[in-house]
Amino acid sequence: MALFGRLRRGQAVSSNSSSAVSPAEPPVPVRVTDEALGHADIAQARDTAIATGKWQPAAELMRSIGGDWDKRAIAACALGTVAQDHPGWFFAWQHAAPDSPDFLVVRAQSLVMAAWAARGAARADQTDQSAVQAFHKLLGQADDACREAVTANNEDPTPWMTWVTVARGLARPRQDFDWLWEQLAARAPYHRYGHDQALQYLCEKWHGSHQDMFAFAARAAASAPKGSPLVLIMLHAHVEYALHEQHRNPDFSPAEYWNSAGVQTDLQAIQELWPVSSVERGPTFLADAAMLSYAQAQSGSWLAMAETFNATGSRLYRFPWAYSSEEYMHDVHKSALQKVRVARG
């Protein structure tokens, strides 16, 4: 069943097109774990804070980003990730400007990142109780930090995005989530990371259902502006569905699912609406292309995948590729290159 498919279709883009693939063989694939997502200014501010203990470059970065909400979310994640392990610059920032909206945004996100690090990546039934307790304690602190951050700057959607994540971790009731999502969407209706966090709350693995998740994703994709990477949220929903079903059903076949008519219709539509080789590269491009290439790999769309690899220099952001092995990543990359060579004769 196609859940997005032909909501807005023109002439379909063939998955066998290789016109944008460079004649030169791309490098071996690299799994990108850096939260800066290839943004040199974000990486520089973060690395300067770590190396020198100076908080001013981080503060200036957040100020200069202004209302570019997707990039602001990336910066908050990148800075928040290192605030726990390298706290000197962060404490200095807190001492110098404890009421700064920029500091409070990063503080809230840092507590969320610390909470998930304490919990680990395992499913709930495989997580140690002490890790769960640490997770909830840190999220309780993040809950308070989000409240402070939204009070400090009522126009900024970033702490609302963080708060949606907190609501998932603390298993807040659906009415709380709905209110948080309304606040976020009112400030940034096409917020890329915000939609991903909301989808996670609504997926069956957490507090919703497959039906809730796909309905949310379809509405978001249908309302996305032309050229927006938000259409890729349908692939995120398919990833969550396939992973969940594979976990609970030993007879579930990911290959059959990804090659089913409905999923393929969605993938073809998304490749048309978000042509990776020519689309405007927004702040989340590297993460978006990773989602697309993963779906292409799962369905064996090798020529289309080669085009996506070419557009990113074979860099793959960790989500959703972290769910696969390095060997798998290299194998599908090799398959894509082989198909390109055959297609060229």
FENVENWO-V424416 format. One record per backbone hydrogen bond with DSSP energy under -0.5 kcal/mol. CO is the residue of the C=O (numbers start at 1). NH is the residue of the N-H. Records with the same first field share a line. If there is no record, write none. Layout:
BEGIN
CO->NH, NH
END
This chain:
BEGIN
1->3
4->7
12->14
14->17
15->304
18->21
30->32, 316
31->33
32->318
34->37
36->39
38->40
39->43
40->44
41->45
42->46
43->47
44->48
45->49
46->50
47->51
48->52, 53, 54
49->53
55->59
56->60
57->61
58->62
59->63
60->64
61->65
62->66
65->68
67->69
68->72
69->73
70->74
71->75
72->76
73->77
74->78
75->79
76->80
77->81
78->82
79->83
80->84
82->86
86->90
87->91
88->92
89->93
90->94
91->95
92->96
93->97
97->100
100->104
101->105
102->106
103->107
104->108
105->109
106->110
107->111
108->112
109->113
110->114
111->115
112->116
113->117
114->118
115->119
116->120
123->126
124->127
128->132
129->133
130->134
131->135
132->136
133->137
134->138
135->139
136->140
137->141
138->142
139->143
140->144
141->145
142->146
143->147
144->148
145->149
146->150
147->151
148->152
149->153
153->156
157->161
158->162
159->163
160->164
161->165
162->166
163->167
164->168
165->169
166->170
167->172
168->171
173->176, 177
174->178
175->179
176->180
177->181
178->182
179->183
180->184
181->185
182->186
183->187
184->187, 188
188->191
191->195
192->196
193->197
194->198
195->199
196->200
197->201
198->202
199->203
200->203
201->207
202->209, 213
203->206, 208
209->213
210->214
211->215
212->216
213->217
214->218
215->219
216->220
217->221
218->222
219->223
220->224
221->224
225->228
228->231
229->232
230->233
231->234
232->235, 236
233->237
234->238
235->239
236->240
237->241
238->242
239->243
240->244
241->245
242->246
243->247
244->248
245->249
249->252
252->254
253->257
254->258
255->259
257->260
260->264
261->265
262->266
263->267
264->268
265->269
266->270
267->271
268->272
269->273
270->274
272->275
274->276
275->278, 279
280->282
282->285
284->288
285->289
286->290, 317
287->291
288->292
289->293
290->294
291->295
292->296
293->297
294->298
295->299
296->301
297->300
300->302
301->305
302->306
303->307
304->308
305->309
306->310
307->311
308->312
309->312, 313, 314
310->313
312->315
314->30
315->317
316->32
317->321
318->320, 322
320->323
321->324
325->329
326->330
327->331
328->332
329->333
330->334
331->335
332->336
333->337
334->338
335->339
336->340
337->341
338->342
339->343
340->344
341->345
342->345
END
